[in-house]
C-alpha cells in the first residue's frame, strides 16, 4: 500500500462529500461505486511467502470476502449519514449543500496550512 498523505485523504473525502451532496436518486451502493472510481480505489492485494495448508486458502478467501462486505456496509451507512448531515446543515444555515461543502473544503485547507501539511 502506498503512503497516502493527509492532504490526499482529505481530497478523497471532499470528492466523496461532493458526490454525496449531489447524489440525486442514486443508491448508496451506486454512490459507493462512483466514489471508488473517482478516488481511484484499488483492490487490496495479498501475497504470501509460504504455501498454505489445505483449506487455508478457502478460509483466507472467505475471511477477506467477509471483511470486504463489512467495509462495504459500513461505507454505505457512512454515506447515508453524510448525506443527512450535509442536508441538515445546509437547511439550518440557509445554504445549498454545495456551499456547505465549499465551506468545509476551505476549513480543511486552512487547518492543513496551519499544521504545515
N, C-alpha and C positions, 0 to 999 in steps of 0.2 A: 504494500500500500504506500502510495506517495504521501509525503508530508504535505498537509494542507494548512495554509496559513489562516489565521483568524479572519483576515480580510476576505479570503476566498469563501470561508464558511458563511460569513455574513452576506456575501454576494449571492451565494446559493439560496440562503434563507430569504433574501429580498426578492429574488426571482420567483421563489415558491409563493411568497406572500402576494406578489403581484398577480400571479395566476389564480390564487385563491380568491382574491378580491374581485376578480373578473371571471369567475367560474361559470356564469350563465347556468345552463341546465346540465352541466357535466357532473357525472357521479364522482364520488371520492376516488374510486378506482381509476377512472379516466384522468382525473386531475393528477393523481399519483404518478401515472404513466407519463403524462406530459411533463411533469416536474422532473422526473428521472431523465427524460430526453433533453430538456433544455439545460439541465445541470450536468449532463454527460455522465450520469451514474453508470459505473461499470460493475459487472458481477464480481463477487469475491472469488478469487482463485486460491485453491489449496493444493499444495504439493507436499507429499510425504517422502521422507528419505528412506523409510523402511517399509518392507512389504506388509500388507495387512493379513491378519489371520482370517480364516474362513468366517464369513458372516459379518466381519467388522466393516467391510466396505458398505454393505447394505445398511448397517446400523449408523454409519457415518453419514451416508446419503439421507437417511430418514431424519437424523438429527439436524442436518443442515436445512432440509426442507421445512422442518418444524420451526427453526429459528427464523427462516425467511418468512414464513406465514405469520409468525408473531410480529415481526418487524413490519410487515405489510399492514396488518390490522392496527398496529399502533400508529403507523403513519396516517392511515385513513382517519382514525379518531383525532389525531392532531390537526389534520386538515379541516375537519368539521369544526373543531374548537376555534381554530384561527379564523375561519370564515365568520363565525358568530362574533368573535371579539372585534374584528375589523368592522363589521356591520354595526355593532352596538356603539363602538367608539365614534364611527362616522356620524351616526344619528345623534349621539349625545353632544357632539361639538358642531353639528350642522355643517359637515363637510362630506365630500364624496370619499368612498373607500380609496380611490387613487390619491387623493390629497392626504389622507391619513398615512398611507404607505410612504408618500414623499417625505412627510414629517419624520416618520420612523427612520427612513434612509439617512436623512440629514442628521438626526440624533446619533445614529450609529457611526456615521462618518466623523462627527465631532468627537465622539468617545474614542474612536480609533486613533485620531490625530493626537488627542490628549495623552493617550498611552504610548504614542510613538510606534504604533503597529502598522 
